[in-house]
Amino acid sequence: MIRIYKLKYTDRETAIADLIAKGVYQEIEGELSYSEGIHAVVEIGLILDQEATFDEQGNLLTEPTYRDGYHFDIMAEKEIDFGENEIF
């Protein structure tokens, strides 16, 4: 059975460290690769909440805003406890 996990972390570095610790990624000679039973890791990153706005001349009126957190989706054969990082 394939499980899909939707995850939110405070930042990318924290996420990568946790994904290595949880056995999603394995680091070999400085390169990350999927561990056994992992089918996909989608690094979504920041999720846009409000797009930037511009005037007719292309000048920035308001900066874009983003939802809290840095996001990943994981597709795995195995059950993994991501704790508070898992979004339901």
C-alpha positions in Angstrom: 0.0 0.0 0.0 1.3 3.4 -0.9 1.0 6.2 1.7 1.1 9.9 0.9 2.4 12.3 3.5 1.9 16.0 3.4 4.5 17.7 5.6 5.3 21.2 6.9 8.5 22.3 8.5 9.9 25.6 9.7 12.6 25.6 6.9 14.3 23.5 4.3 17.3 22.6 6.5 15.1 21.3 9.3 13.1 19.3 6.8 16.1 17.6 5.1 17.6 16.7 8.5 14.3 15.1 9.6 13.8 13.3 6.3 17.3 11.8 6.7 16.6 10.9 10.4 13.3 9.3 9.4 14.8 7.2 6.7 13.2 8.9 3.8 16.5 10.1 2.4 19.9 8.5 2.7 23.0 10.5 2.2 25.8 8.8 0.2 29.0 10.8 -0.6 27.2 14.1 0.0 24.3 13.2 -2.3 20.7 12.5 -1.2 18.8 9.5 -2.6 15.6 7.8 -1.7 15.8 5.1 0.9 14.2 1.7 0.3 10.4 1.9 0.1 10.3 5.6 -0.8 8.7 6.3 -4.2 8.8 10.1 -4.4 9.8 13.2 -2.5 8.3 16.4 -3.8 9.9 19.5 -2.4 7.0 22.0 -2.6 8.8 24.7 -0.6 7.0 27.9 0.1 3.3 28.1 -0.7 2.1 31.4 -2.1 -0.7 32.9 -0.1 -1.1 36.3 -1.8 0.4 37.2 -5.2 2.4 40.4 -5.6 0.5 43.3 -7.2 1.9 45.8 -9.8 0.8 49.0 -11.3 0.4 49.6 -15.1 4.1 50.4 -15.4 5.2 47.2 -13.8 6.2 48.8 -10.5 5.7 46.6 -7.4 2.8 47.8 -5.2 2.6 44.9 -2.7 5.0 42.1 -1.9 3.8 38.5 -2.2 3.0 36.7 1.0 3.5 33.0 1.8 1.9 30.5 4.1 3.9 29.5 7.1 6.4 26.7 6.7 8.4 24.8 4.1 6.4 22.0 2.5 7.1 18.5 1.2 5.0 15.6 -0.1 6.3 12.0 0.4 5.1 8.9 -1.3 6.2 5.7 0.6 5.4 2.1 0.9 6.2 2.2 4.6 4.5 3.9 7.5 6.5 6.8 8.9 5.7 8.8 12.0 6.4 12.5 11.1 4.7 13.7 14.3 3.7 17.4 14.3 5.2 17.9 10.8 2.4 15.9 9.2 -0.5 18.0 7.8 -3.9 16.2 7.6 
